């Protein structure tokens, strides 16, 4: 399962709090019963434009990964939870909306299991111009 959450937050201080993002990545894997195999990595990023800055964080789990990218000036966050072990995607989406005070959210759930892949079918490709 690959849960993607894109959302606008109501509290920019949360989206720029490296410590809170580290704590989330450190503790949340256990809450959804996946196996964290390394301490999280969290970085502050400043882009070529002064307003393009935020926090990126990553937690490696045995089942795949959890990542977050925030864009503080836009009050926006991208969050991914990719796991070969099932988790309650609806509950996770609610948890993350609450944790990061997201007021407008789009969620996507992608089945990336072995069973969903058929070697006889041509894979779907998406291109943008």
N, CA and C of each residue as an Amber inpcrd file, in Angstrom:
protein
   387
   0.8420000  -1.1820000   0.0000000   0.0000000   0.0000000   0.0000000
   0.8830000   1.2400000   0.0000000   0.4680000   2.2150000  -0.7620000
   1.1830000   3.4880000  -0.7910000   0.1440000   4.5800000  -0.5870000
   0.1570000   5.1670000   0.6040000  -0.7500000   6.2600000   0.9460000
  -0.0220000   7.5740000   0.7120000  -0.6400000   8.4350000  -0.0730000
  -0.0810000   9.7520000  -0.3650000  -1.0570000  10.7830000   0.1760000
  -0.5430000  11.7040000   0.9540000  -1.3600000  12.7730000   1.5120000
  -0.7310000  14.1010000   1.1160000  -1.4930000  14.9230000   0.4350000
  -1.0860000  16.2790000   0.0870000  -2.0580000  17.2110000   0.7980000
  -1.5270000  18.1500000   1.5760000  -2.4530000  18.9910000   2.3200000
  -1.9120000  20.3470000   2.6950000  -2.8440000  21.2620000   2.8670000
  -2.5420000  22.6060000   3.3500000  -2.7990000  22.6520000   4.8420000
  -1.8420000  23.2200000   5.5670000  -1.9430000  23.2860000   7.0130000
  -2.3750000  24.6530000   7.5000000  -2.9330000  24.6640000   8.6900000
  -3.3880000  25.9160000   9.2900000  -2.3740000  26.5090000  10.2530000
  -1.2730000  25.7710000  10.5110000  -0.2870000  26.2330000  11.4890000
   1.1270000  26.0320000  10.9310000   1.6960000  27.0790000  10.2820000
   3.0320000  26.9350000   9.6860000   4.1200000  26.5600000  10.6940000
   3.9020000  26.8720000  11.9740000   4.9340000  26.5340000  12.9580000
   5.1330000  25.0220000  13.0600000   4.0800000  24.2520000  12.8270000
   4.1920000  22.7890000  12.8530000   5.0290000  22.3040000  11.6700000
   4.8200000  22.9250000  10.5060000   5.4950000  22.4800000   9.2900000
   6.9770000  22.8430000   9.2640000   7.4030000  23.7260000  10.1670000
   8.8200000  24.0860000  10.2030000   9.5380000  23.5610000  11.4450000
   8.8390000  22.7550000  12.2210000   9.3930000  22.2440000  13.4770000
  10.1430000  20.9270000  13.2160000  11.4580000  21.0450000  13.0170000
  12.2710000  19.8610000  12.7270000  12.1610000  18.8150000  13.8370000
  12.1260000  19.2630000  15.0780000  12.0340000  18.3350000  16.2040000
  10.7290000  17.5580000  16.2040000   9.6230000  18.2320000  15.9130000
   8.3170000  17.5670000  15.8810000   8.2410000  16.5830000  14.7170000
   8.8200000  16.9600000  13.5830000   8.8150000  16.0560000  12.4270000
   9.6970000  14.8370000  12.7220000  10.8480000  15.0680000  13.3490000
  11.7090000  13.9370000  13.7400000  10.9470000  13.0120000  14.6940000
  10.3030000  13.5880000  15.6940000   9.5590000  12.7910000  16.6760000
   8.4540000  11.9730000  15.9900000   7.7320000  12.6050000  15.0720000
   6.6950000  11.8850000  14.3240000   7.2990000  10.6910000  13.5840000
   8.3740000  10.9270000  12.8350000   8.9980000   9.8470000  12.0630000
   9.6110000   8.7770000  12.9590000  10.0210000   9.1590000  14.1490000
  10.6170000   8.2170000  15.0840000   9.5630000   7.3380000  15.7560000
   8.3940000   7.9210000  16.0680000   7.3960000   7.2140000  16.8630000
   6.2440000   6.6130000  16.0570000   5.8840000   7.2390000  14.9450000
   4.6810000   6.7880000  14.2320000   4.7970000   5.3740000  13.6510000
   5.9500000   4.9230000  13.1900000   6.0090000   3.5420000  12.6840000
   5.4830000   2.5060000  13.6870000   5.8370000   2.6430000  14.9430000
   5.3490000   1.6960000  15.9510000   3.8360000   1.7940000  16.1070000
   3.2960000   2.9930000  15.9740000   1.8550000   3.1920000  16.1290000
   1.0740000   2.4420000  15.0430000   1.6300000   2.3610000  13.8330000
   0.9280000   1.6390000  12.7660000   1.4990000   0.2250000  12.5590000
   2.3110000  -0.1930000  13.5140000   2.8360000  -1.5650000  13.5730000
   3.6950000  -1.9390000  12.3610000   4.5800000  -0.9950000  11.9850000
   5.6200000  -1.2960000  11.0120000   6.9610000  -1.1670000  11.7280000
   8.0290000  -1.6490000  11.1110000   9.3050000  -1.8060000  11.7870000
  10.3240000  -0.7640000  11.3380000  10.5750000   0.2110000  12.2030000
  11.6040000   1.2160000  11.9110000  12.9650000   0.5440000  12.0330000
  13.8280000   0.7210000  11.0250000  15.1190000   0.0370000  11.0630000
  16.3020000   0.9960000  11.1490000  16.0170000   2.2870000  11.2020000
  17.0850000   3.2770000  11.3430000  16.4710000   4.5490000  11.9170000
  17.2700000   5.3590000  12.5770000  16.7340000   6.6390000  13.0510000
  16.3080000   7.4950000  11.8530000  15.3000000   8.3350000  12.0410000
  14.8640000   9.1990000  10.9420000  15.9550000  10.1800000  10.5240000
  15.8600000  10.6130000   9.2870000  16.6980000  11.6940000   8.7700000
  15.7790000  12.8850000   8.5190000  16.1670000  14.0390000   9.0260000
  15.3570000  15.2500000   8.8590000  16.2890000  16.3930000   8.4860000
  15.9120000  17.1220000   7.4410000  16.7390000  18.2080000   6.9230000
  15.9070000  19.4450000   6.6530000  16.4990000  20.6050000   6.9020000
  15.9100000  21.8750000   6.4840000  16.4640000  22.1610000   5.0970000
  15.5710000  22.5170000   4.1810000  15.9560000  22.7780000   2.7990000
  15.6200000  24.2190000   2.4440000  16.5570000  24.9040000   1.7910000
  16.3200000  26.2540000   1.2860000  16.5910000  26.2210000  -0.2070000
  15.5670000  26.5460000  -0.9950000  15.6680000  26.4900000  -2.4460000
  16.3060000  27.7320000  -3.0280000  16.2960000  27.7960000  -4.3550000
  16.8930000  28.9370000  -5.0460000  16.0870000  30.2140000  -4.8440000
  14.7940000  30.0820000  -4.5400000  13.9470000  31.2310000  -4.1910000
  13.7870000  31.2200000  -2.6720000  13.9010000  32.3740000  -2.0280000
  13.8110000  32.3940000  -0.5620000  12.5370000  31.7520000  -0.0070000
  11.4350000  31.8350000  -0.7360000  10.1790000  31.2610000  -0.2320000
  10.0920000  29.7450000  -0.4280000  11.0300000  29.1760000  -1.1610000
  11.0420000  27.7220000  -1.3780000  11.8980000  27.0310000  -0.3140000
  11.3750000  26.9830000   0.8700000  12.1070000  26.3110000   1.9330000
  11.1310000  25.4550000   2.7300000  11.6860000  24.4910000   3.4340000
  10.8590000  23.6290000   4.2560000  11.6960000  22.5410000   4.8880000
  10.9970000  21.5530000   5.3640000  11.6250000  20.4350000   6.0580000
  11.3200000  19.1580000   5.2720000  12.3360000  18.3330000   5.0850000
  12.1470000  17.0100000   4.4950000  12.6270000  15.9780000   5.4900000
  11.8260000  14.9410000   5.6580000  12.1840000  13.8900000   6.5950000
  11.8540000  12.5320000   6.0300000  12.6040000  11.5380000   6.4870000
  12.4970000  10.1910000   5.9450000  12.7410000   9.1830000   7.0570000
  11.8810000   8.1800000   7.1390000  12.0990000   7.0640000   8.0570000
  12.1180000   5.7850000   7.2390000  13.2010000   5.0720000   7.3350000
  13.3210000   3.7840000   6.6610000  12.6780000   2.7280000   7.5500000
  11.7320000   1.9960000   6.9810000  11.0910000   0.9050000   7.7170000
  11.3600000  -0.3920000   6.9650000  11.3300000  -1.5040000   7.6650000
  11.5970000  -2.7960000   7.0290000  10.6360000  -3.0280000   5.8710000
   9.4380000  -2.4810000   5.9960000   8.4100000  -2.6890000   4.9890000
   8.4940000  -1.6710000   3.8420000   9.2630000  -0.6110000   3.9560000
   9.5540000   0.3780000   2.9120000   9.9500000   1.7140000   3.5340000
   9.0420000   2.7410000   3.5290000   9.4510000   4.0360000   4.0800000
   8.2590000   4.9380000   4.4060000   8.5540000   5.9580000   5.1930000
   7.6300000   7.0530000   5.4760000   8.4040000   8.3260000   5.1870000
   7.8040000   9.2490000   4.4320000   8.4950000  10.5040000   4.1390000
   7.5400000  11.6800000   4.2630000   8.1290000  12.8400000   4.5150000
   7.3660000  14.0760000   4.5900000   8.2170000  15.2020000   4.0020000
   7.5670000  16.0650000   3.2640000   8.2000000  17.2660000   2.7070000
   7.2570000  18.4270000   2.9860000   7.7530000  19.4530000   3.6590000
   6.9130000  20.6070000   3.9390000   7.4020000  21.8140000   3.1510000
   6.4830000  22.6680000   2.8370000   6.7400000  23.9340000   2.1400000
   6.0910000  25.0020000   3.0000000   6.8730000  25.5590000   3.9140000
   6.3470000  26.3790000   4.9920000   5.6300000  27.6250000   4.4840000
   6.2210000  28.3440000   3.5440000   5.6160000  29.5830000   3.0500000
   4.2860000  29.3160000   2.3450000   4.0970000  28.1320000   1.8550000
   2.8450000  27.7660000   1.1840000   1.9000000  27.0110000   2.1280000
   2.3420000  26.7550000   3.3480000   1.5730000  25.9660000   4.3270000
   1.1510000  24.6150000   3.7460000   2.0750000  23.9680000   3.0420000
   1.7650000  22.7480000   2.2990000   2.6810000  21.6140000   2.7300000
   2.1400000  20.3980000   2.7150000   2.9440000  19.2150000   3.0410000
   2.5890000  18.0600000   2.1180000   3.6070000  17.2870000   1.7590000
   3.4410000  16.0110000   1.0550000   3.9080000  14.9310000   2.0210000
   3.0730000  13.9360000   2.2500000   3.4140000  12.8480000   3.1590000
   3.1430000  11.5250000   2.4430000   4.1050000  10.6100000   2.5020000
   3.9590000   9.2880000   1.8950000   4.2030000   8.2180000   2.9490000
   3.3510000   7.2200000   2.9300000   3.5940000   6.0090000   3.7140000
   3.4690000   4.8490000   2.7410000   4.5900000   4.1980000   2.5130000
   4.6670000   3.0870000   1.5650000   5.0700000   1.8620000   2.3630000
   4.2130000   0.8370000   2.3460000   4.4780000  -0.3490000   3.1560000
   3.9230000  -1.5980000   2.4750000   4.7090000  -2.6590000   2.4980000
   4.2070000  -3.9360000   1.9940000   3.3550000  -4.6360000   3.0590000
   3.3090000  -4.0540000   4.2510000   2.4500000  -4.5710000   5.3110000
   1.2080000  -3.6790000   5.3740000   0.0390000  -4.2810000   5.4550000
  -1.1990000  -3.5090000   5.5040000  -1.2470000  -2.6220000   6.7400000
  -1.8930000  -1.4840000   6.5740000  -2.1840000  -0.5800000   7.6800000
  -3.5330000   0.0520000   7.3930000  -4.1370000   0.6420000   8.3910000
  -5.4480000   1.2630000   8.2570000  -5.2740000   2.6470000   7.6300000
  -5.3940000   2.7240000   6.3190000  -5.1310000   3.9690000   5.5940000
  -6.0760000   5.0870000   6.0160000  -7.3270000   4.7740000   6.2760000
  -8.2690000   5.8120000   6.7090000  -7.8440000   6.4040000   8.0500000
  -7.4460000   5.5370000   8.9740000  -7.0200000   6.0300000  10.2900000
  -5.7190000   6.8250000  10.1810000  -4.7880000   6.3510000   9.3720000
  -3.5230000   7.0690000   9.1850000  -3.7930000   8.4510000   8.6040000
  -4.6640000   8.5340000   7.5980000  -4.9880000   9.8360000   7.0070000
  -5.5780000  10.7770000   8.0570000  -6.4560000  10.2650000   8.9080000
  -7.0300000  11.0810000   9.9960000  -5.9460000  11.5130000  10.9810000
  -5.0810000  10.5660000  11.3640000  -3.9860000  10.8830000  12.3000000
  -3.1120000  12.0100000  11.7620000  -2.7330000  11.9090000  10.4870000
  -1.8100000  12.8840000   9.9140000  -2.4840000  14.2240000   9.7000000
  -3.7540000  14.2000000   9.3450000  -4.4830000  15.4590000   9.2040000
  -4.5240000  16.1920000  10.5440000  -4.7470000  15.4440000  11.6090000
  -4.7780000  16.0380000  12.9500000  -3.3780000  16.4810000  13.3950000
  -2.3890000  15.6240000  13.2340000  -1.0220000  15.9050000  13.6900000
  -0.4530000  17.1650000  13.0450000  -0.6770000  17.3110000  11.7370000
  -0.0920000  18.4370000  11.0120000  -1.0890000  19.5620000  10.7580000
  -2.2620000  19.4770000  11.4010000  -3.3050000  20.5170000  11.3210000
  -3.6270000  20.8540000   9.8570000  -3.8380000  19.7990000   9.0620000
  -4.1370000  19.9760000   7.6460000  -5.6270000  20.2750000   7.4840000
  -5.9250000  21.3810000   6.8240000  -7.3150000  21.8100000   6.6760000
  -7.9020000  21.4470000   5.3160000  -7.0700000  21.3610000   4.2990000
  -7.4960000  20.9000000   2.9660000  -6.5670000  19.7710000   2.5700000
  -7.1550000  18.6290000   2.2680000  -6.3500000  17.4220000   2.0580000
  -6.8330000  16.6600000   0.8270000  -5.8740000  16.1260000   0.0670000
  -6.1450000  15.1240000  -0.9620000  -5.3670000  13.8870000  -0.5600000
  -6.0360000  12.7460000  -0.5980000  -5.3590000  11.4930000  -0.2840000
  -5.4800000  10.5480000  -1.4820000  -4.4550000   9.7530000  -1.6490000
  -4.4110000   8.7700000  -2.7220000  -3.9280000   7.4710000  -2.0980000
  -4.5490000   6.3820000  -2.4690000  -4.1130000   5.0750000  -1.9910000
  -3.8500000   4.2130000  -3.2200000  -2.6220000   3.7510000  -3.3280000
  -2.1950000   2.9770000  -4.4830000  -1.8550000   1.5660000  -4.0180000
  -2.4060000   0.5840000  -4.7040000  -2.0780000  -0.8120000  -4.4230000
  -0.8080000  -1.1400000  -5.2000000   0.2840000  -1.3210000  -4.4920000
   1.5620000  -1.6330000  -5.1370000   2.0180000  -3.0420000  -4.7810000
   1.0530000  -3.9080000  -4.5060000   1.3920000  -5.2820000  -4.1110000
   1.8090000  -6.1060000  -5.3220000   2.4760000  -7.2120000  -5.0170000
   2.8620000  -8.1430000  -6.0770000   1.6250000  -8.6470000  -6.8100000
   0.5620000  -8.8620000  -6.0460000  -0.6610000  -9.3930000  -6.6390000
  -1.2840000  -8.4150000  -7.6330000  -1.0360000  -7.1170000  -7.4720000
  -1.6490000  -6.1290000  -8.3670000  -0.9010000  -6.0170000  -9.6920000
   0.2780000  -6.6130000  -9.7620000   1.0870000  -6.5350000 -10.9740000
   0.9110000  -7.8010000 -11.8020000   0.5830000  -7.6190000 -13.0490000
   0.4530000  -8.7550000 -13.9580000   1.5620000  -8.6700000 -14.9910000
   2.4590000  -9.6510000 -15.0440000   3.5630000  -9.5840000 -16.0000000
   3.1020000  -9.6600000 -17.4610000   1.8470000 -10.0430000 -17.6960000
   1.3510000 -10.1180000 -19.0690000   0.7600000  -8.8010000 -19.5450000
   0.5360000  -7.8690000 -18.6210000  -0.0110000  -6.5640000 -19.0010000
   1.1040000  -5.5530000 -19.1300000   0.9210000  -4.6470000 -20.0680000
   1.8680000  -3.5410000 -20.2330000   1.6660000  -2.5740000 -19.0760000
   2.7380000  -2.1350000 -18.4230000   2.5660000  -1.1960000 -17.3140000
   2.0180000   0.1410000 -17.8110000   1.2840000   0.8020000 -16.9580000
   0.7560000   2.1270000 -17.2790000   1.8580000   3.1400000 -17.0370000
   1.9990000   4.0530000 -17.9760000   3.0050000   5.1180000 -17.8260000
   2.3100000   6.4490000 -17.9250000   2.7140000   7.3790000 -17.0830000
   2.1710000   8.7240000 -17.1070000   3.2780000   9.6800000 -17.4790000
   2.9910000  10.5680000 -18.3900000   3.9670000  11.5640000 -18.8250000
   3.3320000  12.9420000 -18.7230000   4.1370000  13.9030000 -18.3550000
   3.6780000  15.2880000 -18.3590000   4.5890000  16.0900000 -19.2460000
   4.0310000  17.1270000 -19.8330000   4.8340000  17.9910000 -20.7130000
   5.2470000  19.2450000 -19.9830000
